[in-house]
């Protein structure tokens, strides 16, 4: 594998990892959000009503929203495994082929 391919793969792995973080954070945000707080904000005119109604819909339909985040997390995990496996294998193979790393039994 060439150096440019490894570099490109590492960039893709990093970006994919950031996408995975997004899905995990979204899942935690959905689980931790209290619908009563959103309803109070909507009643008091705090925030954007359209966004608050959308957030309330997501919290009230938690199964649908959580399924979406879990599918996203799983898909990103598959992509990380697909691209990352070969790249990390190549990097580790180069490290362990180094002649200076010799295991001795003294």
PDB file as gemmi writes it, atoms N, CA and C in Angstrom:
CRYST1    1.000    1.000    1.000  90.00  90.00  90.00 P 1                      
ATOM      1  N   UNK A   1       0.856  -1.169   0.000  1.00  0.00           N  
ATOM      2  CA  UNK A   1       0.000   0.000   0.000  1.00  0.00           C  
ATOM      3  C   UNK A   1       0.902   1.232   0.000  1.00  0.00           C  
ATOM      4  N   UNK A   2       0.635   2.167  -0.876  1.00  0.00           N  
ATOM      5  CA  UNK A   2       1.489   3.350  -0.994  1.00  0.00           C  
ATOM      6  C   UNK A   2       1.230   4.330   0.151  1.00  0.00           C  
ATOM      7  N   UNK A   3       2.170   5.232   0.327  1.00  0.00           N  
ATOM      8  CA  UNK A   3       2.059   6.230   1.386  1.00  0.00           C  
ATOM      9  C   UNK A   3       0.848   7.126   1.179  1.00  0.00           C  
ATOM     10  N   UNK A   4       0.574   7.485  -0.079  1.00  0.00           N  
ATOM     11  CA  UNK A   4      -0.580   8.347  -0.344  1.00  0.00           C  
ATOM     12  C   UNK A   4      -1.891   7.623  -0.046  1.00  0.00           C  
ATOM     13  N   UNK A   5      -1.942   6.328  -0.324  1.00  0.00           N  
ATOM     14  CA  UNK A   5      -3.145   5.549  -0.024  1.00  0.00           C  
ATOM     15  C   UNK A   5      -3.354   5.452   1.482  1.00  0.00           C  
ATOM     16  N   UNK A   6      -2.276   5.215   2.208  1.00  0.00           N  
ATOM     17  CA  UNK A   6      -2.372   5.144   3.667  1.00  0.00           C  
ATOM     18  C   UNK A   6      -2.824   6.483   4.235  1.00  0.00           C  
ATOM     19  N   UNK A   7      -2.253   7.569   3.725  1.00  0.00           N  
ATOM     20  CA  UNK A   7      -2.635   8.902   4.194  1.00  0.00           C  
ATOM     21  C   UNK A   7      -4.103   9.175   3.909  1.00  0.00           C  
ATOM     22  N   UNK A   8      -4.549   8.857   2.698  1.00  0.00           N  
ATOM     23  CA  UNK A   8      -5.952   9.055   2.338  1.00  0.00           C  
ATOM     24  C   UNK A   8      -6.856   8.224   3.237  1.00  0.00           C  
ATOM     25  N   UNK A   9      -6.486   6.971   3.467  1.00  0.00           N  
ATOM     26  CA  UNK A   9      -7.291   6.106   4.328  1.00  0.00           C  
ATOM     27  C   UNK A   9      -7.346   6.623   5.760  1.00  0.00           C  
ATOM     28  N   UNK A  10      -6.224   7.135   6.262  1.00  0.00           N  
ATOM     29  CA  UNK A  10      -6.219   7.691   7.615  1.00  0.00           C  
ATOM     30  C   UNK A  10      -7.123   8.913   7.713  1.00  0.00           C  
ATOM     31  N   UNK A  11      -7.152   9.728   6.677  1.00  0.00           N  
ATOM     32  CA  UNK A  11      -8.053  10.887   6.658  1.00  0.00           C  
ATOM     33  C   UNK A  11      -9.504  10.423   6.642  1.00  0.00           C  
ATOM     34  N   UNK A  12      -9.806   9.426   5.816  1.00  0.00           N  
ATOM     35  CA  UNK A  12     -11.170   8.883   5.758  1.00  0.00           C  
ATOM     36  C   UNK A  12     -11.553   8.267   7.103  1.00  0.00           C  
ATOM     37  N   UNK A  13     -10.629   7.566   7.732  1.00  0.00           N  
ATOM     38  CA  UNK A  13     -10.892   6.970   9.045  1.00  0.00           C  
ATOM     39  C   UNK A  13     -11.197   8.061  10.065  1.00  0.00           C  
ATOM     40  N   UNK A  14     -10.419   9.133  10.050  1.00  0.00           N  
ATOM     41  CA  UNK A  14     -10.637  10.234  10.987  1.00  0.00           C  
ATOM     42  C   UNK A  14     -12.007  10.877  10.775  1.00  0.00           C  
ATOM     43  N   UNK A  15     -12.358  11.151   9.527  1.00  0.00           N  
ATOM     44  CA  UNK A  15     -13.657  11.766   9.227  1.00  0.00           C  
ATOM     45  C   UNK A  15     -14.794  10.823   9.615  1.00  0.00           C  
ATOM     46  N   UNK A  16     -14.637   9.547   9.319  1.00  0.00           N  
ATOM     47  CA  UNK A  16     -15.657   8.564   9.676  1.00  0.00           C  
ATOM     48  C   UNK A  16     -15.799   8.465  11.188  1.00  0.00           C  
ATOM     49  N   UNK A  17     -14.688   8.560  11.894  1.00  0.00           N  
ATOM     50  CA  UNK A  17     -14.729   8.543  13.354  1.00  0.00           C  
ATOM     51  C   UNK A  17     -15.500   9.751  13.885  1.00  0.00           C  
ATOM     52  N   UNK A  18     -15.309  10.911  13.272  1.00  0.00           N  
ATOM     53  CA  UNK A  18     -16.064  12.105  13.674  1.00  0.00           C  
ATOM     54  C   UNK A  18     -17.562  11.917  13.429  1.00  0.00           C  
ATOM     55  N   UNK A  19     -17.919  11.268  12.329  1.00  0.00           N  
ATOM     56  CA  UNK A  19     -19.327  10.986  12.045  1.00  0.00           C  
ATOM     57  C   UNK A  19     -19.890  10.034  13.100  1.00  0.00           C  
ATOM     58  N   UNK A  20     -19.097   9.061  13.511  1.00  0.00           N  
ATOM     59  CA  UNK A  20     -19.531   8.136  14.566  1.00  0.00           C  
ATOM     60  C   UNK A  20     -19.783   8.890  15.867  1.00  0.00           C  
ATOM     61  N   UNK A  21     -18.910   9.820  16.178  1.00  0.00           N  
ATOM     62  CA  UNK A  21     -19.091  10.641  17.377  1.00  0.00           C  
ATOM     63  C   UNK A  21     -20.401  11.411  17.291  1.00  0.00           C  
ATOM     64  N   UNK A  22     -20.716  11.955  16.121  1.00  0.00           N  
ATOM     65  CA  UNK A  22     -21.971  12.685  15.933  1.00  0.00           C  
ATOM     66  C   UNK A  22     -23.173  11.801  16.260  1.00  0.00           C  
ATOM     67  N   UNK A  23     -23.194  10.578  15.727  1.00  0.00           N  
ATOM     68  CA  UNK A  23     -24.330   9.690  15.969  1.00  0.00           C  
ATOM     69  C   UNK A  23     -24.448   9.309  17.446  1.00  0.00           C  
ATOM     70  N   UNK A  24     -23.337   9.071  18.103  1.00  0.00           N  
ATOM     71  CA  UNK A  24     -23.373   8.716  19.525  1.00  0.00           C  
ATOM     72  C   UNK A  24     -23.860   9.896  20.361  1.00  0.00           C  
ATOM     73  N   UNK A  25     -23.371  11.093  20.061  1.00  0.00           N  
ATOM     74  CA  UNK A  25     -23.809  12.288  20.785  1.00  0.00           C  
ATOM     75  C   UNK A  25     -25.294  12.533  20.552  1.00  0.00           C  
ATOM     76  N   UNK A  26     -25.758  12.335  19.323  1.00  0.00           N  
ATOM     77  CA  UNK A  26     -27.183  12.507  19.028  1.00  0.00           C  
ATOM     78  C   UNK A  26     -28.023  11.520  19.825  1.00  0.00           C  
ATOM     79  N   UNK A  27     -27.550  10.293  19.937  1.00  0.00           N  
ATOM     80  CA  UNK A  27     -28.283   9.280  20.705  1.00  0.00           C  
ATOM     81  C   UNK A  27     -28.375   9.672  22.179  1.00  0.00           C  
ATOM     82  N   UNK A  28     -27.262  10.088  22.762  1.00  0.00           N  
ATOM     83  CA  UNK A  28     -27.286  10.512  24.159  1.00  0.00           C  
ATOM     84  C   UNK A  28     -28.168  11.742  24.353  1.00  0.00           C  
ATOM     85  N   UNK A  29     -28.132  12.669  23.422  1.00  0.00           N  
ATOM     86  CA  UNK A  29     -28.963  13.868  23.528  1.00  0.00           C  
ATOM     87  C   UNK A  29     -30.442  13.505  23.498  1.00  0.00           C  
ATOM     88  N   UNK A  30     -30.815  12.575  22.637  1.00  0.00           N  
ATOM     89  CA  UNK A  30     -32.217  12.157  22.570  1.00  0.00           C  
ATOM     90  C   UNK A  30     -32.667  11.498  23.869  1.00  0.00           C  
ATOM     91  N   UNK A  31     -31.817  10.665  24.419  1.00  0.00           N  
ATOM     92  CA  UNK A  31     -32.185   9.946  25.641  1.00  0.00           C  
ATOM     93  C   UNK A  31     -32.260  10.896  26.834  1.00  0.00           C  
ATOM     94  N   UNK A  32     -31.383  11.888  26.883  1.00  0.00           N  
ATOM     95  CA  UNK A  32     -31.318  12.785  28.038  1.00  0.00           C  
ATOM     96  C   UNK A  32     -32.298  13.956  27.979  1.00  0.00           C  
ATOM     97  N   UNK A  33     -32.879  14.227  26.821  1.00  0.00           N  
ATOM     98  CA  UNK A  33     -33.769  15.375  26.681  1.00  0.00           C  
ATOM     99  C   UNK A  33     -35.100  15.099  27.365  1.00  0.00           C  
ATOM    100  N   UNK A  34     -35.539  16.057  28.177  1.00  0.00           N  
ATOM    101  CA  UNK A  34     -36.834  15.930  28.855  1.00  0.00           C  
ATOM    102  C   UNK A  34     -37.894  16.655  28.033  1.00  0.00           C  
ATOM    103  N   UNK A  35     -38.967  15.952  27.748  1.00  0.00           N  
ATOM    104  CA  UNK A  35     -40.039  16.564  26.953  1.00  0.00           C  
ATOM    105  C   UNK A  35     -40.696  17.705  27.717  1.00  0.00           C  
ATOM    106  N   UNK A  36     -40.749  17.625  29.048  1.00  0.00           N  
ATOM    107  CA  UNK A  36     -41.367  18.699  29.838  1.00  0.00           C  
ATOM    108  C   UNK A  36     -40.601  20.008  29.678  1.00  0.00           C  
ATOM    109  N   UNK A  37     -39.292  19.924  29.595  1.00  0.00           N  
ATOM    110  CA  UNK A  37     -38.482  21.130  29.411  1.00  0.00           C  
ATOM    111  C   UNK A  37     -38.742  21.743  28.034  1.00  0.00           C  
ATOM    112  N   UNK A  38     -38.849  20.904  27.012  1.00  0.00           N  
ATOM    113  CA  UNK A  38     -39.142  21.413  25.668  1.00  0.00           C  
ATOM    114  C   UNK A  38     -40.535  22.032  25.612  1.00  0.00           C  
ATOM    115  N   UNK A  39     -41.500  21.402  26.282  1.00  0.00           N  
ATOM    116  CA  UNK A  39     -42.864  21.938  26.306  1.00  0.00           C  
ATOM    117  C   UNK A  39     -42.910  23.279  27.016  1.00  0.00           C  
ATOM    118  N   UNK A  40     -42.158  23.423  28.122  1.00  0.00           N  
ATOM    119  CA  UNK A  40     -42.086  24.702  28.829  1.00  0.00           C  
ATOM    120  C   UNK A  40     -41.466  25.782  27.949  1.00  0.00           C  
ATOM    121  N   UNK A  41     -40.408  25.444  27.247  1.00  0.00           N  
ATOM    122  CA  UNK A  41     -39.765  26.415  26.358  1.00  0.00           C  
ATOM    123  C   UNK A  41     -40.715  26.850  25.253  1.00  0.00           C  
ATOM    124  N   UNK A  42     -41.475  25.911  24.722  1.00  0.00           N  
ATOM    125  CA  UNK A  42     -42.434  26.224  23.663  1.00  0.00           C  
ATOM    126  C   UNK A  42     -43.551  27.109  24.199  1.00  0.00           C  
ATOM    127  N   UNK A  43     -44.042  26.814  25.407  1.00  0.00           N  
ATOM    128  CA  UNK A  43     -45.124  27.594  26.009  1.00  0.00           C  
ATOM    129  C   UNK A  43     -44.674  29.008  26.367  1.00  0.00           C  
ATOM    130  N   UNK A  44     -43.416  29.167  26.770  1.00  0.00           N  
ATOM    131  CA  UNK A  44     -42.896  30.480  27.169  1.00  0.00           C  
ATOM    132  C   UNK A  44     -42.328  31.280  26.006  1.00  0.00           C  
ATOM    133  N   UNK A  45     -42.370  30.723  24.811  1.00  0.00           N  
ATOM    134  CA  UNK A  45     -41.868  31.437  23.638  1.00  0.00           C  
ATOM    135  C   UNK A  45     -40.356  31.506  23.564  1.00  0.00           C  
ATOM    136  N   UNK A  46     -39.678  30.596  24.244  1.00  0.00           N  
ATOM    137  CA  UNK A  46     -38.213  30.572  24.207  1.00  0.00           C  
ATOM    138  C   UNK A  46     -37.762  29.694  23.049  1.00  0.00           C  
ATOM    139  N   UNK A  47     -36.864  30.198  22.246  1.00  0.00           N  
ATOM    140  CA  UNK A  47     -36.325  29.402  21.148  1.00  0.00           C  
ATOM    141  C   UNK A  47     -37.213  29.423  19.917  1.00  0.00           C  
ATOM    142  N   UNK A  48     -36.770  28.720  18.915  1.00  0.00           N  
ATOM    143  CA  UNK A  48     -37.468  28.625  17.637  1.00  0.00           C  
ATOM    144  C   UNK A  48     -38.590  27.588  17.757  1.00  0.00           C  
ATOM    145  N   UNK A  49     -39.857  28.012  17.587  1.00  0.00           N  
ATOM    146  CA  UNK A  49     -40.978  27.073  17.760  1.00  0.00           C  
ATOM    147  C   UNK A  49     -40.918  25.876  16.807  1.00  0.00           C  
ATOM    148  N   UNK A  50     -40.471  26.110  15.583  1.00  0.00           N  
ATOM    149  CA  UNK A  50     -40.400  25.019  14.610  1.00  0.00           C  
ATOM    150  C   UNK A  50     -39.395  23.955  15.069  1.00  0.00           C  
ATOM    151  N   UNK A  51     -38.240  24.400  15.546  1.00  0.00           N  
ATOM    152  CA  UNK A  51     -37.217  23.468  16.025  1.00  0.00           C  
ATOM    153  C   UNK A  51     -37.661  22.762  17.304  1.00  0.00           C  
ATOM    154  N   UNK A  52     -38.335  23.500  18.182  1.00  0.00           N  
ATOM    155  CA  UNK A  52     -38.817  22.890  19.419  1.00  0.00           C  
ATOM    156  C   UNK A  52     -39.870  21.823  19.132  1.00  0.00           C  
ATOM    157  N   UNK A  53     -40.768  22.095  18.186  1.00  0.00           N  
ATOM    158  CA  UNK A  53     -41.786  21.099  17.822  1.00  0.00           C  
ATOM    159  C   UNK A  53     -41.134  19.865  17.206  1.00  0.00           C  
ATOM    160  N   UNK A  54     -40.116  20.071  16.384  1.00  0.00           N  
ATOM    161  CA  UNK A  54     -39.394  18.944  15.787  1.00  0.00           C  
ATOM    162  C   UNK A  54     -38.691  18.127  16.872  1.00  0.00           C  
ATOM    163  N   UNK A  55     -38.084  18.818  17.836  1.00  0.00           N  
ATOM    164  CA  UNK A  55     -37.410  18.122  18.936  1.00  0.00           C  
ATOM    165  C   UNK A  55     -38.412  17.347  19.786  1.00  0.00           C  
ATOM    166  N   UNK A  56     -39.575  17.946  20.039  1.00  0.00           N  
ATOM    167  CA  UNK A  56     -40.620  17.241  20.791  1.00  0.00           C  
ATOM    168  C   UNK A  56     -41.085  15.996  20.049  1.00  0.00           C  
ATOM    169  N   UNK A  57     -41.249  16.119  18.745  1.00  0.00           N  
ATOM    170  CA  UNK A  57     -41.658  14.966  17.940  1.00  0.00           C  
ATOM    171  C   UNK A  57     -40.619  13.846  18.055  1.00  0.00           C  
ATOM    172  N   UNK A  58     -39.346  14.207  18.012  1.00  0.00           N  
ATOM    173  CA  UNK A  58     -38.287  13.200  18.110  1.00  0.00           C  
ATOM    174  C   UNK A  58     -38.273  12.544  19.489  1.00  0.00           C  
ATOM    175  N   UNK A  59     -38.502  13.337  20.539  1.00  0.00           N  
ATOM    176  CA  UNK A  59     -38.493  12.790  21.894  1.00  0.00           C  
ATOM    177  C   UNK A  59     -39.715  11.900  22.123  1.00  0.00           C  
ATOM    178  N   UNK A  60     -40.864  12.303  21.581  1.00  0.00           N  
ATOM    179  CA  UNK A  60     -42.080  11.498  21.745  1.00  0.00           C  
ATOM    180  C   UNK A  60     -42.023  10.217  20.915  1.00  0.00           C  
ATOM    181  N   UNK A  61     -41.307  10.217  19.808  1.00  0.00           N  
ATOM    182  CA  UNK A  61     -41.131   9.031  18.962  1.00  0.00           C  
ATOM    183  C   UNK A  61     -39.696   8.525  19.109  1.00  0.00           C  
ATOM    184  N   UNK A  62     -39.338   8.217  20.329  1.00  0.00           N  
ATOM    185  CA  UNK A  62     -37.953   7.892  20.658  1.00  0.00           C  
ATOM    186  C   UNK A  62     -37.453   6.643  19.939  1.00  0.00           C  
ATOM    187  N   UNK A  63     -38.309   5.642  19.781  1.00  0.00           N  
ATOM    188  CA  UNK A  63     -37.870   4.409  19.114  1.00  0.00           C  
ATOM    189  C   UNK A  63     -37.401   4.684  17.692  1.00  0.00           C  
ATOM    190  N   UNK A  64     -38.165   5.494  16.981  1.00  0.00           N  
ATOM    191  CA  UNK A  64     -37.809   5.826  15.592  1.00  0.00           C  
ATOM    192  C   UNK A  64     -36.495   6.602  15.539  1.00  0.00           C  
ATOM    193  N   UNK A  65     -36.358   7.574  16.416  1.00  0.00           N  
ATOM    194  CA  UNK A  65     -35.156   8.409  16.419  1.00  0.00           C  
ATOM    195  C   UNK A  65     -33.926   7.620  16.849  1.00  0.00           C  
ATOM    196  N   UNK A  66     -34.077   6.787  17.878  1.00  0.00           N  
ATOM    197  CA  UNK A  66     -32.940   5.988  18.337  1.00  0.00           C  
ATOM    198  C   UNK A  66     -32.533   4.955  17.301  1.00  0.00           C  
ATOM    199  N   UNK A  67     -33.511   4.409  16.596  1.00  0.00           N  
ATOM    200  CA  UNK A  67     -33.188   3.446  15.536  1.00  0.00           C  
ATOM    201  C   UNK A  67     -32.324   4.098  14.471  1.00  0.00           C  
ATOM    202  N   UNK A  68     -32.635   5.337  14.144  1.00  0.00           N  
ATOM    203  CA  UNK A  68     -31.860   6.060  13.138  1.00  0.00           C  
ATOM    204  C   UNK A  68     -30.417   6.254  13.596  1.00  0.00           C  
ATOM    205  N   UNK A  69     -30.238   6.662  14.843  1.00  0.00           N  
ATOM    206  CA  UNK A  69     -28.872   6.877  15.334  1.00  0.00           C  
ATOM    207  C   UNK A  69     -28.111   5.560  15.436  1.00  0.00           C  
ATOM    208  N   UNK A  70     -28.799   4.485  15.806  1.00  0.00           N  
ATOM    209  CA  UNK A  70     -28.122   3.192  15.925  1.00  0.00           C  
ATOM    210  C   UNK A  70     -27.726   2.634  14.562  1.00  0.00           C  
ATOM    211  N   UNK A  71     -28.580   2.833  13.560  1.00  0.00           N  
ATOM    212  CA  UNK A  71     -28.218   2.402  12.203  1.00  0.00           C  
ATOM    213  C   UNK A  71     -27.016   3.207  11.715  1.00  0.00           C  
ATOM    214  N   UNK A  72     -27.010   4.505  11.982  1.00  0.00           N  
ATOM    215  CA  UNK A  72     -25.873   5.338  11.602  1.00  0.00           C  
ATOM    216  C   UNK A  72     -24.589   4.896  12.279  1.00  0.00           C  
ATOM    217  N   UNK A  73     -24.666   4.610  13.572  1.00  0.00           N  
ATOM    218  CA  UNK A  73     -23.492   4.149  14.312  1.00  0.00           C  
ATOM    219  C   UNK A  73     -22.985   2.819  13.764  1.00  0.00           C  
ATOM    220  N   UNK A  74     -23.903   1.908  13.468  1.00  0.00           N  
ATOM    221  CA  UNK A  74     -23.518   0.599  12.935  1.00  0.00           C  
ATOM    222  C   UNK A  74     -22.882   0.731  11.556  1.00  0.00           C  
ATOM    223  N   UNK A  75     -23.473   1.548  10.703  1.00  0.00           N  
ATOM    224  CA  UNK A  75     -22.939   1.751   9.359  1.00  0.00           C  
ATOM    225  C   UNK A  75     -21.534   2.349   9.410  1.00  0.00           C  
ATOM    226  N   UNK A  76     -21.350   3.319  10.277  1.00  0.00           N  
ATOM    227  CA  UNK A  76     -20.028   3.934  10.427  1.00  0.00           C  
ATOM    228  C   UNK A  76     -19.026   2.906  10.952  1.00  0.00           C  
ATOM    229  N   UNK A  77     -19.457   2.043  11.865  1.00  0.00           N  
ATOM    230  CA  UNK A  77     -18.576   0.990  12.370  1.00  0.00           C  
ATOM    231  C   UNK A  77     -18.142   0.029  11.279  1.00  0.00           C  
ATOM    232  N   UNK A  78     -19.069  -0.306  10.386  1.00  0.00           N  
ATOM    233  CA  UNK A  78     -18.734  -1.187   9.263  1.00  0.00           C  
ATOM    234  C   UNK A  78     -17.721  -0.509   8.343  1.00  0.00           C  
ATOM    235  N   UNK A  79     -17.942   0.765   8.063  1.00  0.00           N  
ATOM    236  CA  UNK A  79     -17.014   1.509   7.200  1.00  0.00           C  
ATOM    237  C   UNK A  79     -15.631   1.594   7.851  1.00  0.00           C  
ATOM    238  N   UNK A  80     -15.604   1.869   9.160  1.00  0.00           N  
ATOM    239  CA  UNK A  80     -14.314   1.926   9.862  1.00  0.00           C  
ATOM    240  C   UNK A  80     -13.587   0.592   9.798  1.00  0.00           C  
ATOM    241  N   UNK A  81     -14.316  -0.492   9.960  1.00  0.00           N  
ATOM    242  CA  UNK A  81     -13.690  -1.813   9.876  1.00  0.00           C  
ATOM    243  C   UNK A  81     -13.202  -2.136   8.485  1.00  0.00           C  
ATOM    244  N   UNK A  82     -13.986  -1.760   7.501  1.00  0.00           N  
ATOM    245  CA  UNK A  82     -13.654  -2.055   6.106  1.00  0.00           C  
ATOM    246  C   UNK A  82     -12.389  -1.318   5.674  1.00  0.00           C  
ATOM    247  N   UNK A  83     -12.341  -0.028   5.949  1.00  0.00           N  
ATOM    248  CA  UNK A  83     -11.193   0.779   5.528  1.00  0.00           C  
ATOM    249  C   UNK A  83     -10.051   0.675   6.536  1.00  0.00           C  
ATOM    250  N   UNK A  84     -10.399   0.690   7.808  1.00  0.00           N  
ATOM    251  CA  UNK A  84      -9.379   0.728   8.844  1.00  0.00           C  
ATOM    252  C   UNK A  84      -8.573  -0.538   8.979  1.00  0.00           C  
ATOM    253  N   UNK A  85      -9.186  -1.678   8.734  1.00  0.00           N  
ATOM    254  CA  UNK A  85      -8.496  -2.953   8.931  1.00  0.00           C  
ATOM    255  C   UNK A  85      -7.236  -3.049   8.078  1.00  0.00           C  
ATOM    256  N   UNK A  86      -7.368  -2.800   6.800  1.00  0.00           N  
ATOM    257  CA  UNK A  86      -6.217  -2.892   5.901  1.00  0.00           C  
ATOM    258  C   UNK A  86      -5.156  -1.852   6.201  1.00  0.00           C  
ATOM    259  N   UNK A  87      -5.606  -0.655   6.520  1.00  0.00           N  
ATOM    260  CA  UNK A  87      -4.664   0.433   6.786  1.00  0.00           C  
ATOM    261  C   UNK A  87      -3.877   0.181   8.066  1.00  0.00           C  
ATOM    262  N   UNK A  88      -4.578  -0.156   9.130  1.00  0.00           N  
ATOM    263  CA  UNK A  88      -3.904  -0.408  10.407  1.00  0.00           C  
ATOM    264  C   UNK A  88      -3.009  -1.645  10.304  1.00  0.00           C  
ATOM    265  N   UNK A  89      -3.477  -2.660   9.583  1.00  0.00           N  
ATOM    266  CA  UNK A  89      -2.653  -3.853   9.373  1.00  0.00           C  
ATOM    267  C   UNK A  89      -1.345  -3.491   8.673  1.00  0.00           C  
ATOM    268  N   UNK A  90      -1.446  -2.664   7.648  1.00  0.00           N  
ATOM    269  CA  UNK A  90      -0.251  -2.239   6.906  1.00  0.00           C  
ATOM    270  C   UNK A  90       0.708  -1.460   7.806  1.00  0.00           C  
ATOM    271  N   UNK A  91       0.163  -0.546   8.601  1.00  0.00           N  
ATOM    272  CA  UNK A  91       1.008   0.246   9.494  1.00  0.00           C  
ATOM    273  C   UNK A  91       1.685  -0.628  10.548  1.00  0.00           C  
ATOM    274  N   UNK A  92       0.933  -1.547  11.143  1.00  0.00           N  
ATOM    275  CA  UNK A  92       1.514  -2.411  12.174  1.00  0.00           C  
ATOM    276  C   UNK A  92       2.512  -3.401  11.587  1.00  0.00           C  
ATOM    277  N   UNK A  93       2.245  -3.875  10.377  1.00  0.00           N  
ATOM    278  CA  UNK A  93       3.182  -4.790   9.722  1.00  0.00           C  
ATOM    279  C   UNK A  93       4.519  -4.101   9.501  1.00  0.00           C  
ATOM    280  N   UNK A  94       4.470  -2.844   9.056  1.00  0.00           N  
ATOM    281  CA  UNK A  94       5.714  -2.093   8.856  1.00  0.00           C  
ATOM    282  C   UNK A  94       6.463  -1.903  10.173  1.00  0.00           C  
ATOM    283  N   UNK A  95       5.735  -1.646  11.247  1.00  0.00           N  
ATOM    284  CA  UNK A  95       6.378  -1.435  12.546  1.00  0.00           C  
ATOM    285  C   UNK A  95       7.046  -2.717  13.022  1.00  0.00           C  
ATOM    286  N   UNK A  96       6.341  -3.845  12.907  1.00  0.00           N  
ATOM    287  CA  UNK A  96       6.882  -5.091  13.446  1.00  0.00           C  
ATOM    288  C   UNK A  96       7.885  -5.768  12.512  1.00  0.00           C  
ATOM    289  N   UNK A  97       7.990  -5.316  11.271  1.00  0.00           N  
ATOM    290  CA  UNK A  97       9.026  -5.832  10.365  1.00  0.00           C  
ATOM    291  C   UNK A  97      10.387  -5.215  10.660  1.00  0.00           C  
ATOM    292  N   UNK A  98      10.388  -4.135  11.389  1.00  0.00           N  
ATOM    293  CA  UNK A  98      11.622  -3.427  11.709  1.00  0.00           C  
ATOM    294  C   UNK A  98      12.574  -4.374  12.445  1.00  0.00           C  
ATOM    295  N   UNK A  99      13.796  -4.470  11.955  1.00  0.00           N  
ATOM    296  CA  UNK A  99      14.777  -5.394  12.528  1.00  0.00           C  
ATOM    297  C   UNK A  99      15.225  -4.999  13.935  1.00  0.00           C  
ATOM    298  N   UNK A 100      14.997  -3.762  14.309  1.00  0.00           N  
ATOM    299  CA  UNK A 100      15.433  -3.340  15.639  1.00  0.00           C  
ATOM    300  C   UNK A 100      14.515  -3.876  16.733  1.00  0.00           C  
ATOM    301  N   UNK A 101      13.340  -4.330  16.353  1.00  0.00           N  
ATOM    302  CA  UNK A 101      12.428  -4.907  17.338  1.00  0.00           C  
ATOM    303  C   UNK A 101      12.657  -6.412  17.398  1.00  0.00           C  
ATOM    304  N   UNK A 102      13.543  -6.814  18.262  1.00  0.00           N  
ATOM    305  CA  UNK A 102      13.884  -8.233  18.385  1.00  0.00           C  
ATOM    306  C   UNK A 102      13.547  -8.671  19.804  1.00  0.00           C  
ATOM    307  N   UNK A 103      12.815  -9.741  19.882  1.00  0.00           N  
ATOM    308  CA  UNK A 103      12.483 -10.289  21.199  1.00  0.00           C  
ATOM    309  C   UNK A 103      13.588 -11.273  21.579  1.00  0.00           C  
ATOM    310  N   UNK A 104      14.209 -11.018  22.675  1.00  0.00           N  
ATOM    311  CA  UNK A 104      15.284 -11.918  23.099  1.00  0.00           C  
ATOM    312  C   UNK A 104      14.923 -12.543  24.438  1.00  0.00           C  
ATOM    313  N   UNK A 105      15.420 -13.744  24.600  1.00  0.00           N  
ATOM    314  CA  UNK A 105      15.204 -14.449  25.868  1.00  0.00           C  
ATOM    315  C   UNK A 105      16.527 -14.462  26.615  1.00  0.00           C  
ATOM    316  N   UNK A 106      16.705 -13.509  27.467  1.00  0.00           N  
ATOM    317  CA  UNK A 106      17.959 -13.422  28.235  1.00  0.00           C  
ATOM    318  C   UNK A 106      17.793 -14.020  29.597  1.00  0.00           C  
TER     319      UNK A 106                                                      
END                                                                             
